[in-house]
Amino acid sequence: MIAVLRRETGCRKIWATIGYGWESLDVYRKWGGLASDLIEIKGPYLDPLNPQTKYSPALLNLFCFLLQSREYVERLQRHYQMFRDSVQKEYGRRETIRTANTWQHLRPRSSLATLSTPRRSD
């Protein structure tokens, strides 16, 4: 998602929210999208779930013009990959912490031994 902001508003006003899907349709199929959704997210589009203004279509046209530059597309893809790598790095770290903090790892060993010892029936 690309949020087009207006500097004069302190970058608080969104003028357009543009999505850009550069992957193959097969990649989006694996995400589980519907066939009609796949066509809409392949290439540049105005995101219907995020803010738009009367300037959004013109800004989308400008973005389409920028996409004619292979260097610009590659730059977007590099930045996306940098973002994904940082998310994966953080998620992987959190997953390790989450696994280490499961209830089994937090319980004292004595209570585990008590639970695993069968009761005697006299």
N, C-alpha and C positions, 0 to 999 in steps of 0.2 A: 504494500500500500504506500502510496505517495500522497502526503497531505501538502497541498499548495497553500502556503500561508502568506499573509500580507504583512510586510515589515512595518508599515505605518501603524498597525494595530498592536504593535509589540509582539507580533507573531501569535496573536490569540485568536484571530479570525481565520477560519478555514474557508478558502475560496473554492477548492475542489479536492475530492479524494479520488485518486486514480489508482486502479489496480492494473497490474501488467503481468500476464502469464506468458512466459517464454518457453516453458517446457512443452514436450509433446503431449498430445491428448491422452496417450497411454499413462503418462505420469499422473494426470488428473483423474483418470479412471481408477487408478489404484487408491486414490484418496477417497473414493466412493461417491463421487458426484453424479448427479443425474446427467443424462446425455445433453439436455438443453442447457444445463448449467456449464457443462464443459465448453461448449461453443462460446458462451459469454465470457469465460475467464481466460480463454486463449487470446493473447494479444492485449492491447490497452483497452480499458473500459472505465466508465464512471461507476464507482461502487454505489449501488442503490441503498446500502445500509448505513452509509456515512454521509456527513454533511456535503451539500452541493450548493452552488449559487447560480445566478443567471449567467455568470462568467465561466462556469464549469465546462460547457461544450467547447468554448474557444480555447480554454487551457488544455483540454484533451487534444484538440487539433494541434496545438503547439507541441505537446508531448509527442504526438505521432510524428511530427516533423523532426524532433530530436532523435527519435528512434531510427531514422534513416542513417544515422552515424553509427557504424559498427563499433567504434571506440566507446561511444556513449553506452551502448547496450552492454558491452563487455565490462564497463565500469559499474553499471547497475548490478550485473551478475557477481562481480568481485565483492562489492559492498554487501550484497545479500549473503554471500558465502561467509564473509567475515562475521556478520551478525549470527548466522546459523552456527558457526564454530564457537562463538562466545556463549550462545545459549546451550549448546551441547556440552561445553566444558563445565558450565555452571550446573546444568541438569545432572550430568554425570557425577559431579561432586555431591550434589544433594541426594542423589540416589544412593550413593555409598553411605552417606550419613543416615538416611532413612532406613536402609537395610541394617545398619549397625544398631539402630535404636528401636528395633522391633521389640515387642513385649518379651519375647524369649530371651533377648540379649540383656534386657533391663532387670529381669527377675533375679533375686539372689539365688545362688546355687542351692542353698539349703531348702528353699521352697520347691525347687525342681526335684530334688531328691525325695521330698515328702510326697509330691504328686506321683512320682514314678514307683514308689514302694507300695506293693499290694497290701491290702488290709488282711489281717489274720482273722479268720472266723473261728471262735472258740466254742 
